[in-house]
Amino acid sequence: MKIDKARALVTGGSSGIGFETAKLLAERGARVAICGRDEVRLEKAAKKIGAVAIHADVSVESEAVRLVADVVRELGDYNVLVNNAGFGSFTPLLELELADMQSVFATNVFGAMVVARESARHFVRKKSGNIVNVASTAAQRGFEGGTAYVASKFALHGMTECWRAELRKANVRVMQINPSEVQTEFSSRRRDFNPRKLVGADIAQAIVAMLEMEDRAFVTEMSVWATNPTS
């Protein structure tokens, strides 16, 4: 697609990968809406990049439904969802509380599903649209302490494959990106900042590259790793 024709929603767009993706899309001429739970932070981020701020918690179904309706109204059209909102909780199995796992799933899985469902209803009516699910390399392999987070990303991976099978006939491209470890809250002045590790802008670049492929083709899945983060 032509990026300057994009009318995009980036969930979790007030920081990290979401912010960098929204910023790059806006710089390339797209009209962009971002959502988040922290209204002050959201407004500040939107003002900085020229995006529309829509306060919403995607883990609440009614807010996720309202979010997509607001995007269509605010942007005048809608053809790109970057399903980025999510967070991690890392606890060994023997110490893991069910409520903690449910909280992760409420955003990373159920929230992603509701926003995608509402977006897909609009895209199918138009016979055109794009969904990019921001998963993780944790959607490919588990690790110690990762039960809640890894399970949520494996679930997102499975949903991506289902949606792709369902929506291709309506010309809706469903894609997934798997970032490895990303430094999302940083500045070059921070002592622990490693210039060899990934940053949010790297993932933003990959997402925009996936979107700008001609509509007759699409990248189903992309994983992004740092080349040599330890040397």
Beta strands, then each sheet from edge to edge (+ up, - down):
strand 1: 7-10
strand 2: 31-36
strand 3: 52-55
strand 4: 80-83
strand 5: 129-134
strand 6: 172-179
strand 7: 182-183
strand 8: 198-199
strand 9: 221-224
sheet 1: 3+ 2+ 1+ 4+ 5+ 6+ 9+
sheet 2: 7+ 8+
end
